[in-house]
Amino acid sequence: MKRLLSIIGATILTMSLGVSSAFAQSENYLSIGDSLAAGQTPYQQIDTGYSDLIAMKLGMTGQLSFYTKELAFPGYTTADVLKRVKSEEASDLLANATLITVSAGANDLLRLVQVNPTAGTLAFAQLQTDYALNIARKNMAKILNELKVRAPKAKVYVMGYYFAYPSVHATQKEGTNAQLVKLNKILQQQAEHAGAVFIDVYDSFGLNATNLLPNISDVHPNFEGYRQMANAFLHEYSGSKTLAISSNELPKPNPISFEQILEQVAKAEQKQVEKEKEKPSPTARAIQGGFKGYTAFMEKVRAKELF
């Protein structure tokens, strides 16, 4: 690992799992995208997400040799994901990848939705959402084109989105849901055009999935919600339900807060500075952050502006 930090400091795990050579297919799996790809919980923590569950199942069946969600960040829009895919830090990971999932587009749209969870209302401006959806369409096309070039060995899967506001009044759901349906259609069209596969998770949630989205003030699913997303992928990936993850296979919760992430980041930075000071070379220097955009990202963490 050449970078100082993995995604969100040392929290978002990089997994390398050895598998038997008896298996013909062993994936190098990258999870790319936003907070869903990173595994954000309904309570502003990081834990097991859908990509972790996918990696878990592939590992259990001997189909995984490497997994990381280092290229996934809470709050990322399609523009942010595009920059990350094109970054120098992503180059080696992408070149060696054989399996990629992409979650991008929701932050382009949902940041324009004004939510009052107490009153159970939603509001948005149609002109703004139309513009945002067009930007998401253009950027997703660019992301998939970049992955064709930078990850030539990878099969790419584009994850769809669910309706994120099950607790609002029924009369408030129609308009925002229609925008989400448009987003999913855009993602599906761009995936098909690029030769990628679209993963539909919308029907697994529906409009009233309060059991999967328990926090009325947050759009992220619980473990069961992430299980539904992982199983939607695994069904498409395998062509059957043989890889489906059951509820009793879910790992125990092990969340880490953004405050704990900041502490880990600070410790890692301090160790790096001390290590660099010990080097005799006059050209040695401390690495500031672990990736391009690190400073801006950490400012968002401190301000708790991540979605």
HUSUL-V345986 format. One record per pair of residues at least 4 apart in sequence whose ideal C-beta (glycine too) atoms are under 6 Angstrom apart, sorted by the first residue. I is the first residue (numbers start at 1). J is the second residue. D is the distance in Angstrom with one decimal. If there is no record, write none. Layout:
i=[I	I]
j=[J	J]
d=[D	D]
This chain:
i=[3	4	4	4	5	5	5	6	6	6	7	7	7	7	8	8	9	9	9	10	10	11	11	11	12	12	14	14	15	16	17	17	19	19	19	19	20	23	25	26	27	27	27	27	27	28	28	28	28	29	29	29	30	30	30	31	31	31	31	31	32	32	33	33	33	33	33	33	34	34	34	35	35	36	37	37	37	38	38	38	39	39	39	39	39	40	40	40	41	41	41	41	42	42	42	42	42	45	45	46	47	48	48	49	50	50	50	51	51	53	53	54	54	55	55	57	57	58	58	59	71	71	74	75	75	75	76	76	77	77	78	78	78	78	78	78	79	81	81	82	82	82	85	85	85	86	87	89	90	94	94	97	97	98	98	99	100	100	101	101	102	103	105	105	105	106	106	107	107	108	108	109	109	112	112	112	112	113	113	113	114	115	116	117	117	120	120	121	122	122	122	124	129	133	137	140	141	144	144	146	147	147	156	157	157	158	158	158	158	159	160	160	160	160	160	160	162	162	162	163	163	163	164	166	166	166	166	167	167	168	173	173	188	191	191	199	199	199	201	201	204	204	205	205	209	212	212	212	213	214	221	221	223	227	230	231	231	233	234	234	235	238	238	245	256	258	273	276	276	279	289	290	293	300	300]
j=[290	272	287	290	9	268	290	12	14	70	12	69	70	72	12	261	261	264	265	264	268	46	256	261	38	69	68	70	67	66	59	64	23	26	62	65	62	62	63	65	58	63	64	98	99	66	96	97	98	55	67	99	93	97	100	37	51	69	72	101	71	102	37	72	81	102	103	104	76	103	107	40	74	103	51	72	103	69	72	74	46	47	48	49	52	46	74	220	45	47	220	255	214	215	218	220	222	255	257	256	255	52	251	226	226	229	230	69	101	230	245	230	233	64	67	243	245	63	64	64	84	90	306	300	306	307	80	81	107	108	104	105	108	136	139	140	139	104	143	139	142	143	90	143	146	146	292	291	94	150	151	151	154	153	154	155	154	156	157	159	158	159	136	183	187	110	161	111	307	132	136	132	183	124	128	129	132	122	124	176	123	122	121	216	217	168	169	172	168	172	176	129	179	182	186	190	190	194	196	150	151	156	196	197	199	187	191	196	198	199	184	187	199	200	201	202	201	202	205	177	180	207	219	208	209	210	213	210	216	172	177	207	198	196	198	232	233	236	229	232	228	232	209	212	213	221	224	225	221	222	225	226	250	245	245	244	245	237	238	243	241	242	243	249	260	301	286	284	286	284	294	294	297	305	306]
d=[4.6	5.6	4.8	4.1	5.2	5.9	3.2	5.8	5.2	4.9	3.7	5.9	4.7	5.8	4.9	5.3	4.8	4.6	3.8	4.8	5.9	5.2	5.2	5.0	5.7	5.2	4.2	5.8	4.3	5.1	4.7	5.3	5.9	5.2	4.7	5.6	5.5	4.4	5.9	4.2	6.0	5.8	5.4	5.0	4.3	4.4	5.2	5.1	4.8	5.8	4.5	4.4	5.8	4.7	4.9	4.7	3.4	4.0	5.2	5.3	4.5	5.0	3.6	5.3	5.7	5.4	3.4	4.8	4.6	5.2	5.6	3.8	3.7	4.6	5.8	3.6	4.2	5.9	4.2	5.4	5.7	5.6	5.7	2.6	5.8	6.0	5.2	4.9	4.5	5.1	6.0	5.5	5.6	3.8	4.6	4.9	6.0	3.7	5.2	5.4	4.2	4.4	5.6	5.2	4.5	3.9	4.4	5.4	5.9	3.8	5.8	5.1	5.7	5.9	3.9	5.5	5.6	4.3	3.9	4.3	5.6	5.7	3.8	5.7	4.1	5.4	3.9	5.3	4.6	5.0	4.7	5.7	5.5	4.9	3.5	5.7	5.6	4.3	5.8	5.3	5.4	5.2	5.9	5.8	5.0	5.9	5.2	5.1	5.4	4.3	4.2	4.8	4.3	5.3	5.6	5.7	4.7	4.8	4.9	5.8	5.1	4.6	4.6	5.4	5.8	5.3	5.1	5.7	5.7	4.7	4.3	5.5	5.5	5.4	5.1	5.6	5.9	5.9	4.9	5.8	4.4	5.9	4.6	4.3	4.7	4.4	4.3	5.3	5.6	4.7	4.8	5.4	5.2	5.7	4.7	4.5	5.2	3.7	5.8	5.6	4.8	5.5	4.0	4.8	5.5	5.3	4.1	5.4	5.1	5.0	4.7	5.9	5.8	5.0	5.2	6.0	5.4	5.8	3.6	5.3	5.8	5.3	3.8	5.0	4.9	4.8	5.4	5.9	4.2	4.4	5.2	5.5	4.1	4.1	4.2	5.3	5.1	5.7	5.0	4.9	4.1	6.0	4.2	5.9	5.5	5.0	5.7	3.6	5.7	5.7	2.4	5.6	5.1	5.5	5.8	5.1	5.8	5.8	5.9	4.2	5.9	5.8	4.7	5.1	4.8	5.2	4.8	5.3	4.5	4.0	2.8	5.8	5.6	4.5	5.5]
